[in-house]
Each structure stands twice: as C-alpha cells, then as structure tokens.
Amino acid sequence: MMRGYVVLFLSIHLFEQIQILDAFILSCNESLQTVRRVTMCPSNISAYEEAVQKKNCSSLAPDAQTCQSFQYHCVLNDDLNYAIEVCAPSMYIVGYVCTKFSTIHKSIMRIDGFACNDSFTECPFGYNSTESFKYLPCYANVNKLLPTELPSRREISETVEPWLIVIVIPIMLGIGCLIFCLYTFVYKRRTFRRRRQGMAQHNFPLEVFESENREGHLLPDRGVISSFPSDQSQMQPNESE
C-alpha cells in the first residue's frame, strides 16, 4: 500500500515538472533553419529595427504556419558563449534572467540562474523575449569573433612593438652570418683533409701539396692525383739511359 502512494506521488511530481517545462517552451521546427551566429546583438532600438528588417522573419512566416509566431530574436546560444539571431515564437521571460534559444527544444527559453541585471543595468522581473537584447549583462562574456574572422595583417603589425623589431632583426642577421662562416670553415677543412689523404694514398710528395696550399694555388683533385704513378720508383730518373 505504501509503495503505491510513493509511486503515485512521484508520478504527480514528474507530471508537474513536465507541465512547468512545457509552460516555458514554444517549440518551432522552422526556427532551426534561421539560426545565425553574430558578433553582437543590437545595442539600441534603431540597431534592433535595422536587424529586424535585415533578418526579415515576416517573409519566412508562411513556412512556419505551425508556429505560434515567428519574430526576430537576438539571444544566447545553447552553450551561452556567443550570440545568435533566430526567428522564433516570442514568450514572456520571468525571474530577472537572460534568454537563450535551445536547439534541443527548438524554442526560446529562460536561463535559470543567469541574471540579466547588474550594478549598472536593471532588467524587469518579466519581459518579452524579443527585448532581451536590451540587457547587456547577458552578453558580457560572449565571443565576439566569428569562426571565419581572423585578425588582419595590419592589426597584427600594429601589435608588434617597434623596439622589438630593432632588436630582433640584427640578432637574426648576426646568427645567419655566424652559421654561414662556420659552414664555410667546416667545408674547407673537410676538403683539405680529403685531398691530403688522396695525396698520401697516391704517394704524392706532401711537401709540394703543402707548399701549393700555402701559396694559394689550386689543389689537384682526385682525377689529377690518379694520373701520378703510384710506384715511387717510377718517379726516379733512369740511370741506365
């Protein structure tokens, strides 16, 4: 008997929660097709009216005949990190809170615990969802940069300090010169050792090699070295002649 009362109580409580949720939702499938991310919502009435005309939700209303209404909104997205424009049924937002559009419920919704007022801005206990753009605290932490927007080259150059360029360029040039000198030194040293070893393998007099190297003469390469006889006896004059 007690178990039956518990089940009945939980069922009534769940039904009440569903009714409360439905009271704050006006689903409209066609609204999903009108969602567009924006950098920021209108900051005044004139900007709002211009955005309304540009979005032109009224022209799309015939495709949303099953929806209660189809009005321009600029609200927060599901994750509350950027602003979106959407055509959706308007509703009354109560509780001093901000407004969002839920892609799950396909409806404008109140954001529990997200206050729409601060020390500088006051919002009423209840307001029409189309007026949510008026309450700036709701949009204080949104990402104002669209995914396709990147800083321009001019903006990047303006962020670089001139004194940093004056220091970095000479340092980079000095490093480049040092690397070039080291490479040249190592290359010449390896070439010298390689040719000296070639001279030794072909029994070429090293005194001549070092003398020519000191005087700046061109050193014989492997092809020249190979033309000398490998047998030192062949270099001696023929006494029998």
C-alpha positions as CSV (number, residue, x, y, z in Angstrom):
1,M,0.0,0.0,0.0
2,M,2.8,2.4,0.9
3,R,4.6,1.6,-2.3
4,G,1.6,2.6,-4.3
5,Y,1.5,6.0,-2.6
6,V,5.1,6.6,-3.3
7,V,4.7,5.7,-7.0
8,L,1.6,8.0,-7.2
9,F,3.5,10.9,-5.6
10,L,6.5,10.5,-7.9
11,S,4.2,10.4,-10.9
12,I,2.3,13.5,-9.9
13,H,5.6,15.3,-9.2
14,L,7.0,14.3,-12.6
15,F,3.9,15.4,-14.4
16,E,4.1,18.8,-12.7
17,Q,7.7,19.2,-13.8
18,I,6.8,18.4,-17.4
19,Q,3.9,20.9,-17.3
20,I,6.2,23.6,-15.9
21,L,8.8,22.9,-18.6
22,D,6.2,23.0,-21.3
23,A,4.9,26.3,-19.9
24,F,8.3,27.8,-20.7
25,I,8.7,26.3,-24.2
26,L,7.2,27.2,-27.5
27,S,8.7,24.7,-30.0
28,C,9.1,25.6,-33.6
29,N,10.9,23.3,-36.0
30,E,11.3,26.0,-38.7
31,S,13.3,28.2,-36.2
32,L,16.3,25.9,-36.6
33,Q,16.7,27.0,-40.3
34,T,17.0,30.6,-39.3
35,V,19.8,30.4,-36.6
36,R,22.8,32.5,-37.5
37,R,25.8,33.4,-35.3
38,V,26.5,37.1,-34.9
39,T,29.3,39.1,-33.2
40,M,26.9,41.0,-31.0
41,C,23.3,41.8,-30.5
42,P,21.8,45.3,-31.3
43,S,22.8,47.9,-28.8
44,N,19.8,50.2,-29.2
45,I,16.4,50.5,-30.7
46,S,17.5,51.8,-34.1
47,A,20.0,49.0,-34.5
48,Y,17.4,46.5,-33.4
49,E,14.9,47.7,-36.0
50,E,17.6,47.6,-38.7
51,A,18.4,44.0,-37.7
52,V,14.7,43.1,-37.8
53,Q,14.4,44.4,-41.3
54,K,17.5,42.6,-42.5
55,K,16.5,39.3,-41.0
56,N,13.0,39.7,-42.4
57,C,11.4,37.0,-40.3
58,S,7.9,38.0,-41.6
59,S,8.8,36.8,-45.1
60,L,9.6,33.4,-43.7
61,A,6.5,33.2,-41.6
62,P,4.4,31.3,-44.3
63,D,6.8,28.4,-43.9
64,A,6.2,28.4,-40.2
65,Q,2.4,28.2,-40.0
66,T,2.5,25.6,-37.3
67,C,4.4,28.0,-35.0
68,Q,2.6,30.4,-32.7
69,S,4.6,33.4,-34.0
70,F,7.8,34.0,-35.9
71,Q,9.7,37.0,-34.6
72,Y,13.2,38.3,-34.7
73,H,15.3,37.5,-31.6
74,C,19.0,38.1,-30.7
75,V,19.8,35.8,-27.8
76,L,22.4,33.5,-26.5
77,N,23.2,30.0,-27.9
78,D,22.9,26.7,-26.0
79,D,26.4,27.0,-24.5
80,L,25.9,30.7,-23.7
81,N,29.3,31.6,-25.3
82,Y,28.1,33.5,-28.3
83,A,25.1,35.4,-29.7
84,I,22.7,34.2,-32.4
85,E,19.9,35.7,-34.5
86,V,16.8,33.5,-34.9
87,C,13.2,33.7,-35.9
88,A,11.1,32.1,-33.3
89,P,7.9,32.4,-31.3
90,S,8.2,35.1,-28.6
91,M,7.5,34.3,-25.0
92,Y,7.5,36.0,-21.6
93,I,10.7,35.6,-19.7
94,V,10.3,35.8,-15.9
95,G,12.6,35.8,-12.9
96,Y,15.3,38.5,-13.7
97,V,17.1,36.1,-16.0
98,C,18.6,36.1,-19.5
99,T,17.3,34.4,-22.6
100,K,18.6,31.8,-25.0
101,F,17.5,29.7,-27.9
102,S,17.6,25.9,-27.4
103,T,18.3,23.8,-30.5
104,I,17.2,20.8,-28.5
105,H,13.7,22.2,-27.6
106,K,13.6,24.4,-30.7
107,S,12.4,27.2,-28.6
108,I,13.3,30.4,-26.9
109,M,13.9,29.7,-23.2
110,R,14.8,31.4,-19.9
111,I,18.3,30.7,-18.4
112,D,17.9,29.7,-14.8
113,G,20.5,31.4,-12.6
114,F,21.8,33.8,-15.3
115,A,20.8,37.3,-14.0
116,C,20.1,39.9,-16.6
117,N,20.9,42.8,-14.3
118,D,24.0,44.2,-12.5
119,S,25.1,47.4,-10.7
120,F,24.8,49.3,-14.0
121,T,21.9,47.7,-15.8
122,E,18.4,46.9,-14.5
123,C,16.0,44.5,-16.1
124,P,12.4,43.8,-15.0
125,F,11.1,40.7,-13.4
126,G,9.4,39.8,-16.6
127,Y,9.9,40.9,-20.2
128,N,9.1,39.8,-23.8
129,S,11.9,37.6,-25.2
130,T,12.2,40.0,-28.3
131,E,13.5,42.6,-25.9
132,S,16.4,40.5,-24.5
133,F,18.9,42.5,-26.5
134,K,18.4,45.4,-24.1
135,Y,20.1,43.7,-21.1
136,L,23.8,43.9,-21.7
137,P,25.0,41.8,-18.8
138,C,23.6,38.8,-20.6
139,Y,26.2,39.3,-23.4
140,A,29.2,40.5,-21.3
141,N,31.2,37.2,-21.8
142,V,30.2,36.2,-25.4
143,N,32.8,35.5,-28.0
144,K,32.6,38.5,-30.4
145,L,34.9,36.9,-33.1
146,L,33.2,34.8,-35.8
147,P,34.9,31.5,-36.6
148,T,35.8,32.7,-40.2
149,E,37.2,36.0,-38.9
150,L,40.9,36.4,-38.5
151,P,42.9,39.5,-37.5
152,S,44.1,41.5,-40.5
153,R,47.8,41.8,-41.3
154,R,47.6,45.5,-40.4
155,E,46.2,44.6,-36.9
156,I,48.9,42.1,-36.3
157,S,51.7,44.6,-37.4
158,E,50.2,47.2,-35.1
159,T,50.6,44.9,-32.1
160,V,54.3,44.5,-32.7
161,E,56.5,46.9,-30.7
162,P,59.0,48.9,-32.9
163,W,61.8,48.4,-30.4
164,L,61.3,44.7,-30.7
165,I,61.9,44.8,-34.4
166,V,65.1,46.9,-34.0
167,I,66.5,44.3,-31.6
168,V,65.4,41.1,-33.3
169,I,66.5,41.9,-36.9
170,P,70.2,42.5,-36.0
171,I,70.3,39.4,-33.9
172,M,68.8,37.2,-36.7
173,L,71.3,38.7,-39.2
174,G,74.2,38.0,-36.8
175,I,73.1,34.4,-36.3
176,G,72.8,33.9,-40.0
177,C,76.4,35.3,-40.6
178,L,77.8,33.1,-37.9
179,I,76.2,29.9,-39.3
180,F,77.5,30.8,-42.8
181,C,81.1,31.3,-41.5
182,L,81.0,28.0,-39.6
183,Y,79.7,26.1,-42.6
184,T,82.4,27.6,-44.9
185,F,85.2,26.8,-42.4
186,V,84.0,23.2,-41.9
187,Y,83.6,22.7,-45.6
188,K,87.1,23.9,-46.4
189,R,88.6,21.9,-43.6
190,R,87.0,18.7,-44.8
191,T,88.0,19.4,-48.4
192,F,91.6,20.0,-47.3
193,R,91.7,16.7,-45.3
194,R,90.1,14.7,-48.1
195,R,92.7,15.9,-50.7
196,R,95.6,15.4,-48.3
197,Q,94.5,11.8,-47.7
198,G,94.3,11.4,-51.5
199,M,97.8,12.6,-51.9
200,A,99.1,10.2,-49.3
201,Q,97.3,7.3,-50.9
202,H,99.0,8.0,-54.2
203,N,102.4,8.7,-52.7
204,F,102.4,12.3,-53.9
205,P,105.0,14.4,-52.1
206,L,103.2,16.2,-49.3
207,E,105.8,19.0,-49.3
208,V,104.6,20.1,-52.7
209,F,101.0,19.8,-51.6
210,E,101.5,22.0,-48.5
211,S,103.6,24.5,-50.5
212,E,101.0,24.9,-53.1
213,N,98.3,25.2,-50.4
214,R,100.2,28.0,-48.6
215,E,100.7,29.8,-51.9
216,G,97.0,29.7,-52.6
217,H,97.4,27.6,-55.7
218,L,94.6,25.2,-56.8
219,L,95.0,21.8,-55.2
220,P,94.9,18.8,-57.5
221,D,91.7,16.9,-57.3
222,R,91.4,13.1,-57.3
223,G,91.5,13.0,-61.1
224,V,94.9,14.7,-61.2
225,I,96.2,12.7,-58.4
226,S,95.3,9.5,-60.1
227,S,97.5,10.5,-63.1
228,F,100.6,10.3,-61.0
229,P,102.3,6.9,-60.9
230,S,101.7,5.0,-57.6
231,D,105.1,3.4,-57.6
232,Q,107.6,5.9,-56.3
233,S,110.4,4.1,-58.2
234,Q,108.9,5.1,-61.5
235,M,109.4,8.8,-60.5
236,Q,113.2,8.2,-60.2
237,P,115.3,9.1,-63.3
238,N,116.5,6.1,-65.4
239,E,120.3,5.9,-64.8
240,S,120.8,3.4,-67.5
241,E,120.0,5.9,-70.2
